[in-house]
Amino acid sequence: MPLSEDEQRILREIEDQLYESDPALANEVRTRTVNSSVLRRIRLAAVGMVVSLAATIFLLSVHFLLAFVGFLVTFALGAVIEASIRQLGQDGIGELFSPITRLSGVHRSEASTGAESSDEG
């Protein structure tokens, strides 16, 4: 359900007051998304996976059981990445591939509303 003109005006006034009173917080709220922690977890797990894979290859020359432990760590990190991607869900994936929309401050609902109104007119 879209907001009425009065509700949109009130929301803009609240946002303007936030930007005036605490610009750092306003910038943090504008740039941080719900999925920021999930994306951070994916990045860390990917780096860990590359490191553990390199360690596994190195450990093959030391002892096969150590290499197997390295493989298990790599596999576990892959499972963390997979679970995190599932947690992102469809909206989170769409957000990943629309950085221009996110950086411009236009929310997905506003962007889709604008696209629908341009199709009608």
Buried (B, 14 or more C-beta within 10 A) or exposed (E): EEEEEEEEEEEEEEBEEBBEEEEEEBEEEBEEBEBEEBBEBBEBBBEBBEBBBEBBEEBBEEEEEBBEBBBEBBEBBBEBBEEBBEEBEEEBEEBBEBEEBBEEEEEEEEBEEEEEEEEEE
